[in-house]
Amino acid sequence: MRVAAIQMNSQAEVDSNLQLADRLLGEAAADGCLFAVLPENFALMPIRSRDKAKHAEEPGDGPIQRFLADAARRHGLWIVAGSMPLRSPESERVYGGCPVYDAAGRQQALYRKIHLFDVRLPDREESYQESWSMYPGNDAVTVDTPIGTVGLTICYDVRFPELYRRLVDDGATVFTVPAAFTKVTGAAHWKTLLSARAIENLAYVIAPGQYGEHPDNRSTFGHSMIIDPWGAVLAEQAEGNCHVAADIDPDKPARLRSEFPALANRRI
């Protein structure tokens, strides 16, 4: 089963971002991929964080979601749609929504980002307050796909291993981690965190990222990658609008979990 992580440098214009996403999804399909994951904020990296609310859609309705359903049908791809703004109970804040579409363009799942990036980077005049413009989700979500049961997460979620244990207990053998990691935190922790989530759960990780400079004065790390359940990096690309592809074995997580029963040996 060939899968793809779609790496992008999204900007403030939704239409241009969707055109880029469509081109990269088409390239992934032409490369034989059956399953593709878009990065966080693939449709919009706004100039001001609360501009996301202007583009927020109701679940199941809106131009971004119609694009995703159409792209899945045209390219014959399962698409995990990174994150996009969905309406929340507060008009000025949005959910970071990750809808999943099958190859016929039908929505099969919807995850809302649980952990919001409210941090001040050590020793730097750089801070982020996602909760100012975003509303947190509450539910862990898995979805059955041709590559196995996929546990859906977004970016900052990767720092919370208890979420991944919950997803494993719900049957996940693959994790998707669409992200817009900062350059600073990415250089320090991106690969380590992704590798840890793969190794400790004996699961595949598909992690597409944003890269480069964005109109909100944010610099993102890129280095989209696909990691196998033993921690081997199967594919990685540091920069560029591209798809990062690898062949995965949907039976490998179960086989490894049987041969190396760390999950079964848990006592807490």
C-alpha positions as CSV (number, residue, x, y, z in Angstrom):
1,M,0.0,0.0,0.0
2,R,1.6,3.3,-1.1
3,V,0.9,6.3,1.0
4,A,1.8,10.0,0.7
5,A,2.5,12.9,3.0
6,I,1.8,16.2,1.2
7,Q,4.2,19.0,2.1
8,M,3.1,22.6,1.4
9,N,3.9,26.2,1.9
10,S,0.4,27.5,2.3
11,Q,-0.3,31.3,2.1
12,A,-3.3,33.5,2.9
13,E,-5.3,32.9,-0.4
14,V,-7.5,29.9,-0.1
15,D,-8.0,29.4,-3.8
16,S,-4.3,29.3,-4.5
17,N,-3.7,26.9,-1.7
18,L,-6.4,24.5,-3.0
19,Q,-4.9,24.6,-6.5
20,L,-1.5,23.7,-5.0
21,A,-3.0,20.9,-2.9
22,D,-4.9,19.5,-5.9
23,R,-1.7,19.4,-8.0
24,L,0.2,17.6,-5.3
25,L,-2.6,15.2,-4.7
26,G,-2.6,14.4,-8.4
27,E,1.2,13.8,-8.3
28,A,0.7,11.4,-5.4
29,A,-2.0,9.5,-7.2
30,A,0.2,9.3,-10.4
31,D,2.9,7.9,-8.2
32,G,0.6,5.0,-7.2
33,C,-0.5,6.3,-3.8
34,L,-3.9,5.2,-2.5
35,F,-3.9,7.3,0.7
36,A,-2.7,10.9,1.2
37,V,-2.4,13.2,4.1
38,L,-2.5,17.0,3.7
39,P,-0.6,19.3,6.2
40,E,-2.2,21.3,9.0
41,N,-3.7,24.6,7.7
42,F,-3.4,23.4,4.1
43,A,-6.2,25.6,2.9
44,L,-5.2,28.8,4.8
45,M,-2.2,30.3,6.6
46,P,-3.8,33.7,7.4
47,I,-2.2,37.0,8.0
48,R,-4.0,37.3,11.3
49,S,-5.0,34.2,13.3
50,R,-8.6,35.2,13.7
51,D,-9.0,35.5,10.0
52,K,-9.6,31.8,10.1
53,A,-13.1,32.5,11.3
54,K,-14.0,34.2,8.0
55,H,-13.4,30.9,6.2
56,A,-14.9,28.6,8.8
57,E,-17.4,26.0,7.4
58,E,-20.1,23.9,8.9
59,P,-19.1,20.2,8.9
60,G,-20.1,18.7,5.6
61,D,-20.8,22.0,3.8
62,G,-18.5,24.6,2.2
63,P,-16.1,25.2,-0.6
64,I,-13.1,23.6,1.1
65,Q,-14.9,20.5,1.9
66,R,-16.5,20.3,-1.6
67,F,-13.0,20.6,-3.0
68,L,-11.8,17.7,-0.8
69,A,-14.6,15.4,-1.8
70,D,-14.1,16.2,-5.5
71,A,-10.3,15.8,-5.3
72,A,-10.7,12.4,-3.6
73,R,-13.1,11.2,-6.4
74,R,-11.0,12.6,-9.3
75,H,-7.7,11.3,-8.0
76,G,-9.0,8.0,-6.5
77,L,-7.4,8.8,-3.2
78,W,-8.3,8.4,0.5
79,I,-7.5,11.9,1.8
80,V,-6.9,12.9,5.4
81,A,-7.4,16.6,5.1
82,G,-4.8,18.0,7.5
83,S,-6.7,20.7,9.2
84,M,-9.2,23.4,8.1
85,P,-11.3,25.9,10.0
86,L,-14.7,24.6,11.1
87,R,-17.3,26.6,13.0
88,S,-17.2,26.2,16.8
89,P,-19.6,27.4,19.6
90,E,-17.8,30.8,19.5
91,S,-18.0,32.9,16.4
92,E,-14.5,34.3,16.6
93,R,-12.8,30.9,17.3
94,V,-12.7,27.8,15.0
95,Y,-12.2,24.2,15.4
96,G,-9.1,22.8,13.7
97,G,-11.0,20.2,11.8
98,C,-9.6,17.1,10.0
99,P,-12.1,15.5,7.8
100,V,-11.3,12.2,6.1
101,Y,-12.7,11.2,2.6
102,D,-12.7,7.9,0.9
103,A,-11.7,7.4,-2.8
104,A,-15.4,7.9,-3.8
105,G,-15.4,11.4,-2.1
106,R,-17.5,10.3,0.9
107,Q,-16.6,11.7,4.3
108,Q,-15.8,8.9,6.6
109,A,-14.6,10.7,9.8
110,L,-14.0,14.1,11.3
111,Y,-11.4,14.9,14.0
112,R,-11.2,18.2,15.9
113,K,-7.8,19.2,17.2
114,I,-7.7,18.6,20.9
115,H,-4.4,20.2,22.1
116,L,-3.9,23.8,21.3
117,F,-0.5,25.4,20.9
118,D,-0.3,27.9,23.8
119,V,3.4,28.3,24.4
120,R,6.3,30.7,24.8
121,L,9.5,29.3,23.3
122,P,12.4,29.2,25.8
123,D,15.0,32.0,25.5
124,R,13.2,33.5,22.5
125,E,10.8,36.5,21.9
126,E,8.4,34.1,20.2
127,S,5.1,32.9,21.6
128,Y,1.9,31.3,20.3
129,Q,-1.7,31.4,21.6
130,E,-3.8,29.1,19.4
131,S,-6.7,29.2,22.0
132,W,-7.2,32.9,21.1
133,S,-8.5,31.9,17.7
134,M,-9.2,28.2,18.0
135,Y,-11.6,26.1,20.1
136,P,-10.4,22.7,21.4
137,G,-12.0,19.4,20.4
138,N,-12.6,16.6,23.0
139,D,-12.8,13.3,21.2
140,A,-10.2,10.8,20.0
141,V,-11.1,9.6,16.5
142,T,-10.1,6.5,14.5
143,V,-11.2,5.5,11.0
144,D,-11.1,2.2,9.2
145,T,-9.3,2.6,5.8
146,P,-7.6,0.3,3.3
147,I,-4.2,0.8,5.0
148,G,-5.6,-0.1,8.5
149,T,-7.3,1.7,11.3
150,V,-6.0,5.2,11.4
151,G,-5.7,7.3,14.5
152,L,-6.2,11.0,13.7
153,T,-4.1,13.7,15.4
154,I,-2.8,17.2,14.5
155,C,0.5,18.9,15.2
156,Y,0.8,19.7,18.9
157,D,-1.1,16.5,19.8
158,V,2.1,14.7,19.1
159,R,3.5,15.9,22.5
160,F,0.7,14.0,24.4
161,P,1.5,10.3,24.3
162,E,-1.7,9.4,26.3
163,L,-3.8,10.4,23.2
164,Y,-1.8,7.9,21.1
165,R,-2.3,5.1,23.7
166,R,-6.0,5.8,23.6
167,L,-6.0,5.5,19.8
168,V,-4.1,2.2,20.0
169,D,-6.6,0.9,22.4
170,D,-9.3,1.9,19.8
171,G,-7.5,-0.2,17.2
172,A,-5.1,2.2,15.5
173,T,-2.2,0.8,13.6
174,V,-1.4,4.0,11.7
175,F,-1.2,7.6,13.0
176,T,-1.5,10.7,10.9
177,V,0.2,13.8,12.2
178,P,-0.4,16.8,9.9
179,A,1.5,19.7,11.2
180,A,2.8,23.3,10.9
181,F,5.7,22.9,13.3
182,T,7.7,26.0,14.0
183,K,11.3,26.0,12.7
184,V,12.7,26.1,16.3
185,T,10.6,23.4,17.8
186,G,10.8,21.3,14.6
187,A,14.6,21.3,14.6
188,A,14.6,20.3,18.3
189,H,11.8,17.8,18.6
190,W,9.9,16.9,15.3
191,K,11.7,13.7,14.4
192,T,12.2,12.6,18.0
193,L,8.5,12.9,18.8
194,L,7.3,11.2,15.7
195,S,9.7,8.3,16.1
196,A,8.7,7.9,19.8
197,R,5.0,7.7,18.9
198,A,5.8,5.1,16.2
199,I,8.1,3.0,18.3
200,E,6.2,3.0,21.6
201,N,3.0,2.1,19.8
202,L,4.4,-0.1,17.1
203,A,2.5,1.9,14.5
204,Y,3.1,3.7,11.3
205,V,3.3,7.5,11.4
206,I,2.5,9.7,8.3
207,A,3.5,13.2,9.1
208,P,3.1,16.0,6.5
209,G,4.3,19.5,7.4
210,Q,4.1,23.0,6.3
211,Y,7.5,24.5,5.3
212,G,9.1,27.9,4.8
213,E,7.8,31.5,5.4
214,H,4.1,32.4,5.9
215,P,2.3,35.7,6.0
216,D,1.8,35.6,9.7
217,N,5.6,35.9,10.2
218,R,5.7,32.3,11.0
219,S,8.4,30.0,9.8
220,T,7.6,26.3,9.6
221,F,10.0,23.3,9.6
222,G,8.9,21.0,6.8
223,H,10.7,17.7,6.9
224,S,7.6,15.7,6.1
225,M,8.2,12.0,6.8
226,I,6.8,8.5,7.0
227,I,8.0,6.3,9.8
228,D,7.5,2.5,10.2
229,P,6.4,0.7,13.4
230,W,10.1,-0.1,14.3
231,G,11.1,3.6,14.0
232,A,12.7,3.5,10.5
233,V,12.2,6.6,8.4
234,L,10.8,5.3,5.1
235,A,10.7,8.7,3.4
236,E,11.5,12.3,4.2
237,Q,11.7,15.7,2.4
238,A,13.1,18.8,4.1
239,E,11.6,21.5,1.9
240,G,9.5,22.1,-1.2
241,N,5.9,21.7,-2.3
242,C,5.9,18.0,-2.9
243,H,4.5,14.6,-1.9
244,V,6.6,12.2,0.2
245,A,5.7,8.6,-0.6
246,A,6.4,5.2,0.8
247,D,5.1,1.6,0.6
248,I,3.7,0.3,3.9
249,D,2.6,-3.2,5.0
250,P,-0.8,-3.0,6.7
251,D,-0.1,-6.3,8.5
252,K,3.2,-5.3,9.9
253,P,2.0,-3.5,13.1
254,A,0.0,-6.6,14.2
255,R,2.9,-8.9,13.4
256,L,5.3,-6.8,15.4
257,R,3.0,-6.4,18.3
258,S,2.8,-10.2,18.4
259,E,6.5,-10.8,18.2
260,F,7.5,-7.9,20.5
261,P,4.5,-7.6,22.9
262,A,5.4,-4.3,24.6
263,L,1.7,-3.1,24.4
264,A,0.5,-6.4,25.9
265,N,3.0,-6.0,28.7
266,R,1.6,-2.7,29.9
267,R,0.7,-2.7,33.6
268,I,-0.6,0.8,33.9
